[in-house]
């Protein structure tokens, strides 16, 4: 174990050592790889669970997911995995890349430029992954 300079670095180092002792494969753990274990729900499933299942006249899944992206952006896009998964689900629910970008950009007025920039970076990663998967 290396010498840590701050209590946080020490805690992270100890946690990594503990994880490696449980499972040596965790030495190279990547949260993005973990995300691939969770499939993107189909639009029909999202409509049933998050869309008009609550109210027939309510918001569709695409709109709900764009609102979720707005909220996650407002929080500073701190939770990478939920943010990336929401972008994937929004695309699957029929949102365009422009609609996703516009939703995030709109939040810059309320959440600030750093939060918007971080959210855009995460969304671009997902869109690039989607493009690579289609190639």
C-alpha positions as CSV (number, residue, x, y, z in Angstrom):
1,X,0.0,0.0,0.0
2,X,1.3,3.4,-0.9
3,X,1.6,6.3,1.6
4,X,-1.5,8.6,1.2
5,X,-1.3,12.3,1.7
6,X,-4.8,13.0,2.8
7,X,-7.4,11.1,4.9
8,X,-9.5,10.7,1.7
9,X,-6.6,9.2,-0.2
10,X,-5.8,6.9,2.7
11,X,-9.5,5.8,2.9
12,X,-9.6,5.1,-0.9
13,X,-6.3,3.2,-0.8
14,X,-7.6,1.0,2.1
15,X,-10.9,0.4,0.3
16,X,-9.0,-0.6,-2.9
17,X,-6.8,-3.0,-1.0
18,X,-9.9,-4.5,0.7
19,X,-11.7,-4.9,-2.6
20,X,-8.7,-6.7,-4.1
21,X,-8.5,-9.1,-1.2
22,X,-12.1,-10.1,-1.8
23,X,-11.7,-10.4,-5.6
24,X,-8.4,-9.9,-7.4
25,X,-10.2,-8.9,-10.6
26,X,-11.4,-5.7,-8.9
27,X,-7.8,-4.3,-9.3
28,X,-8.9,-3.1,-12.7
29,X,-12.6,-2.3,-11.9
30,X,-14.1,0.2,-14.2
31,X,-17.6,1.6,-13.4
32,X,-18.3,2.0,-17.1
33,X,-17.9,-1.7,-17.5
34,X,-20.3,-2.3,-14.7
35,X,-22.9,-0.1,-16.5
36,X,-23.0,-2.6,-19.4
37,X,-24.4,-5.2,-17.1
38,X,-27.6,-3.1,-16.9
39,X,-29.4,-3.3,-20.2
40,X,-31.2,-0.3,-21.7
41,X,-34.9,-0.8,-21.3
42,X,-37.1,-0.8,-24.4
43,X,-39.3,2.2,-25.1
44,X,-42.4,0.1,-24.4
45,X,-41.2,-1.0,-21.0
46,X,-40.2,2.6,-20.1
47,X,-43.7,3.8,-21.2
48,X,-45.3,1.1,-19.0
49,X,-43.2,1.9,-15.9
50,X,-42.3,5.6,-16.2
51,X,-44.6,6.9,-18.9
52,X,-48.3,6.9,-19.2
53,X,-48.8,4.0,-16.8
54,X,-49.5,6.5,-14.0
55,X,-51.8,8.8,-16.0
56,X,-53.0,8.1,-19.5
57,X,-52.8,11.9,-20.1
58,X,-49.4,12.2,-18.4
59,X,-45.9,12.7,-19.7
60,X,-44.4,10.1,-22.0
61,X,-41.2,8.3,-21.1
62,X,-39.1,10.6,-23.4
63,X,-40.2,13.7,-21.6
64,X,-39.8,12.2,-18.2
65,X,-36.3,11.1,-19.0
66,X,-35.4,14.6,-20.4
67,X,-36.7,16.1,-17.1
68,X,-34.6,13.6,-15.2
69,X,-31.5,14.7,-17.2
70,X,-32.4,18.3,-16.3
71,X,-32.6,17.4,-12.6
72,X,-29.3,15.4,-12.7
73,X,-27.6,18.3,-14.4
74,X,-29.0,20.6,-11.7
75,X,-27.3,18.4,-9.2
76,X,-24.0,19.0,-10.9
77,X,-24.0,15.8,-12.9
78,X,-22.2,14.2,-9.9
79,X,-23.5,10.7,-10.4
80,X,-21.8,9.5,-13.6
81,X,-23.5,6.1,-13.9
82,X,-27.1,7.2,-13.4
83,X,-26.5,10.2,-15.7
84,X,-25.1,8.0,-18.5
85,X,-27.8,5.4,-18.1
86,X,-30.5,8.1,-18.3
87,X,-29.0,9.4,-21.5
88,X,-29.0,5.9,-22.9
89,X,-32.7,5.4,-21.9
90,X,-33.7,8.8,-23.3
91,X,-32.2,7.9,-26.6
92,X,-34.0,4.6,-26.5
93,X,-37.3,6.4,-25.6
94,X,-36.9,8.5,-28.8
95,X,-35.1,11.6,-27.6
96,X,-32.7,13.0,-30.3
97,X,-29.1,14.0,-29.5
98,X,-30.2,17.6,-30.1
99,X,-33.0,17.4,-27.6
100,X,-30.6,15.9,-25.0
101,X,-28.1,18.6,-25.6
102,X,-30.7,21.4,-25.5
103,X,-32.1,20.0,-22.2
104,X,-28.6,20.1,-20.6
105,X,-27.8,23.5,-22.1
106,X,-31.0,25.0,-20.7
107,X,-29.9,24.0,-17.2
108,X,-26.7,26.2,-17.5
109,X,-28.9,29.1,-16.5
110,X,-29.9,27.5,-13.2
111,X,-27.1,25.0,-12.4
112,X,-24.2,27.0,-13.8
113,X,-21.7,26.4,-16.7
114,X,-19.5,23.9,-14.8
115,X,-22.5,21.6,-14.2
116,X,-23.7,22.0,-17.8
117,X,-20.2,21.3,-19.1
118,X,-19.9,18.1,-17.0
119,X,-23.3,16.9,-18.1
120,X,-22.4,17.5,-21.7
121,X,-19.2,15.5,-21.4
122,X,-21.1,12.6,-19.9
123,X,-23.8,12.8,-22.6
124,X,-21.2,12.9,-25.4
125,X,-19.5,9.8,-23.9
126,X,-22.8,7.9,-24.2
127,X,-23.5,9.2,-27.7
128,X,-20.0,8.2,-28.8
129,X,-20.5,4.7,-27.3
130,X,-23.9,4.4,-29.1
131,X,-22.3,5.4,-32.4
132,X,-19.5,2.9,-31.8
133,X,-22.0,0.1,-31.0
134,X,-23.8,0.8,-34.3
135,X,-20.7,0.6,-36.4
